[in-house]
Every structure is written in C-alpha cells, then in structure tokens.
Amino acid sequence: MLEDKRDAGATDYIAIGLPRSDGNVYRTSWTTDRDTGFSDAEIERLIAMRPALGVIVELQSRAKMTKSVLDLYLGREAGRRVYAGDIQRGEGKTIHSVLWMCDLRGFTSLSDSIPLPFLIAVLNDYFEAVTGPIHAHGGEVLKFIGDAVIGIFRIEDERDITEICERALGAAELAVANMHILNRRRGREDKAPLDFSIALHVGDTMYGNVGAHDRLDFTVIGPAVNVCARLEALAGNLGEKLICSADFAAASTSERRSVGSHNLKNVERHTEAFVPV
C-alpha cells in the first residue's frame, strides 16, 4: 500500500488510532505529497484532534451500520422509512404494486425428517434462489414467514404497470430456473427435490406499521395480500410452479393460458388464474 502511495506521488504517511466509546479503536490515515512531508506541529495537531474525530467517525459508522441492519432485516424501502422516523403504530400508506408470494411444499414433513441445522441450510439455499431474482429485477423482499417469501414491485406510475409486471414475471421465471438448478445439485447429493410455487397479483395494499405499542412490524396488509396467498396455495394444488391472477394477466403482455376460475378461501368473487406458456 505504501509503495502504491509513493508511486502516486506521496511523500509522507501517518496512521493514528481514534478512540471509540466501547473501548475499541478506529484507525485513520493521512497522506501528503508535500516535498517535506508532515511537520512535527501538524502531526501534533492531528493527534490532538483524535477525541473529536473519534466521536464524528463513531457517529457516522453507527449510522451506516444502523441503515445496513435495517435494510438487511426490513428491506430497503422499509428500512429507509424506519430510519427516517416512520415508526408510529398505524402509520402507513396505500401503494399499488405487484405482489409476489412463494412457499415451499411439504415443508412441515421436511422439518420433521432432518436435523435443524440441515433444515436451516435448506431454507438458506431456497431463499437465496428466490430472493436474488426479486432484487435483481427491481423488487423488494418484504419479509419471510417461515418458508414463505412476500415481495413487492412498486407501481409508482400506472403508465409503467406493464413493464413492472414483466419484471416481476422475469424474476419469477428466474427463481423457477434457480430452483431447478438447486434441485439438480440436491439430486447429485442424494437429497429429495424441493417443491415450491410462486403467485403474482396486482393490487392495492396498506404498507406501514402494525402491532402492539412495544413491538411493531412493517408489512403490507389488505385483500390483495389475501388473494395472492390463496393463489399461491392454488398453484400447489394444481401442481404449477408459477401462477398469476387475472389482474396481473390483464396488465402483462406475456403469453399465458387460463387454468380456470376458482373459489378461493375468504375471497368473495371467483378468481380466474393463469399460468405462463
């Protein structure tokens, strides 16, 4: 590193430890290209600045860490809103979006048949296969519920709905391909394949804080979420990997075929479902 700095024109380098409130130490470094390097007085001033710089660096570091943790556990948009102070119970807004829901089939029997550490490894492989495509296509993974994944693709402008539906469908098709690759690997390891299904639906949801006064969850709720969940269950019953609602099919330009109109549990009207062709 010092050789690289020298080749870039540096003439002097100093590294100084910065105190942290937890007793650990940050490290800061300074470089100059002045012919005479740092003077003794400049070095003394840098050392004298250690306490103030330590506070500034710690505040910035903790803020960055907090944002990263919120994004990791809540998702990018939910993490941003919580960090910005959107933490009042009942606060939220109605959003129009493509809803994604996927679930493993036979997860209960699988969890009863293998040790817990191996079960966690299975879940991690499955989640990696399905959440990567969501993020890659501009969606957001909102939460994991057991072995289920809820994702959303926001529709900020209705003129973009077709393009957003195509992105969501592309993510779903990539997730199906990823699961096929995962199952090929599991087959080589003499492990049973994982069966799963994905449902896509378009609708309005309430996006915000729900819960008790001392424990909140940032989530989406509403009839559209229920429809998507029921469609996902229907996909499993029909033996389909990917299914979509009539609302999604109407907004998408991709080819599809109807798999009939169904009476979904707790859904008032019959729902026609479609699968890609």
Secondary structure, DSSP 8 states (H G I E B T S, - for coil): -HHHHHHTT--EEEEEEEE-TTS-EEEEEEEE--TT---HHHHHHHHHTHHHHHHHHHHHHHHHHHHHHHHHHH-HHHHHHHHTT---TT-EEEEEEEEEEEEEETHHHHHHHS-HHHHHHHHHHHHHHHHHHHHHTT-EEEEEETTEEEEEEE-SSGGGHHHHHHHHHHHHHHHHHHHHHHHHHHHHTT----EEEEEEEEEEEEEEEEEETTEEEEEEESHHHHHHHHHHHHHHHHT-SEEEEHHHHHH--S-EEEEEEE--TT-SS-EEEEEE-
